[in-house]
Every structure is written in C-alpha cells, then in structure tokens.
C-alpha cells in the first residue's frame, strides 16, 4: 500500500523557518518524481515544488522561489521542503504528492494527509 | 499559463441524482486532465486520470469524458458519501506549469 506521511508543520513567526518531511512507503521511492502542493485555509490547491527521482531537476512556484528548497534522501525514502523567510501568506496545509508517469502521460496519483503550517505573530 | 475553469462552483444535490461537473481549459490539453475528490480535512483523492480512465478502487458511478478543452466529470446516482469538493488538474506540460481548476463543492440536500 502506497503511503505518504508528512510531518514538521507548526506555528512559526513571519520571517522564520520550518522543514517539512514526507516519509514514503509501499513503493520504490527512488524511481518516482515527487511534488509539494499546498492549500491555504478555505482555498484551492496550489502546486509548490517538484523534484525528479534523482534530485537533479527541480522546479518552484514563483511565489516560493528563492525561499523554499525541495530535496530528497532516497536512502531514507524521504522528501523534504525547507521553508525560509516565511510569510503570512504561506499559511496552508502542505501535501506531498507522488508523480506517476506512464505511456498515457503523467499524474499525481497518491497524496499524503498533509501538515499544517501557520505563519503568524 | 493554462487556466482551468470549473462549473458550477457549487451544487446542492439529492441522493441518487446525477451530477455533472465541467472543466474548460483555456487552450487544448489533449487528454491530460485529471479529477480529484477532496473531503473536509482530507487530502485530494484521484478519481479519474487522463480524462476518462478510472483510478484503482474508485466506484463505478464516477466517470469522466472529454478531450481538448472541454471535460466532464459525472457522478451517477449520487451517494451521501460523495459530498466533497471536486478539482480538475491539467498536466499537459512540465510540472511547474500544471494548474488546478478552482473547485466545485457538491453538497447533499
């Protein structure tokens, strides 16, 4: 069974930092690309960042570029999101999502349960 | 950026009724359109991938159709457990260009 479990969320002051983790199990983590997606309270879904299976290719949303860093440790089956210079508008539930590629195309097929990040003074 | 516009934004439906949600793309995306269900305080769950392919374990009352710019999610014979917000997602290009629709909330009368 595919499982993605996020952790590391919490309350942080504006300008502060947090590191989110996503522990993967039930599949061969090293062969899958991964993403972070967030959802502000009562709002829709917003893609945050992507990382290839090897970690060699990375993309960020403009809203977090230069402040957030995505990484992975394939030996530990884990995905990370280092968030610096946090802003009030970064308040959201952060989900990790598995990136599945096939002959039909690509899709995010499994998501974790999410971890809440609250940026407030 | 490809913009996805869902309609309606909200729908109140009685059990066993048929529900139709549409997602229109601002440019052609082939079949690179997926549907997710999100219940309160839960993560999104994949229902339909590549416009019309059912994801593993999804009840048969959920179906998808369309290609190009116009797509439809249909829920036949709505059940109480289907109360949720439904999102479409397009994956026609590189991941940093993927976009979601704004969501359609389905409420049970």
Interface residues (C-beta under 8 A of the other chain):
Chain A: X33 X35 X44 X45 X46 X47 X50 X59 X60 X61 X95 X99 X104 X105 X106 X107 X108 X109 X110 X111 X112 X113 X114
Chain B: X31 X32 X34 X42 X43 X44 X45 X46 X49 X50 X53 X55 X87 X89 X91 X94 X95 X96 X98 X99 X100 X101 X102 X103
